[in-house]
Amino acid sequence: MKKIEAVIRPMKFEAVRESLEAIGIASMTVSEVKGRGQQKGVMQQWRGAEYVVDLFPKTKVEVVVPDGRVEEVVDAIAKAARTGQIGDGKIFVLPVERAIRVRTGEEGEEAI
């Protein structure tokens, strides 16, 4: 099993959710986060004063899938989240050692 973490633009979340549901992935964890990549920040003005915004609002989507579905899920997320501009986000794939469904005690792929 693998955990896929995608940090995306908030405005792209609905497209990513729909894309995942279209391939049969309904279970996910979603968080509002802040972060930055290589762009480091932008200079903005407010009431005549300049300031640097260096942490941008992002949405983090986490899903756990069987090993055989990783590429399909990554492709679905990437296509739905892509705008072609700096700040589109990142996708991380991590190993999952163990999964347990609390309600039933099921383990492994049956728990996801």
Buried (B, 14 or more C-beta within 10 A) or exposed (E): BBBBBBBBBEEBBEBBBEBBEEEEBEEBEBEEEEBBEEEEEEEEEEEEEEEEEEEBEBBBBBBBBEEEBBEBBBEBBBEBBBEEEEBBBEBEBEEBEEBEEEEEEEEEBEBB
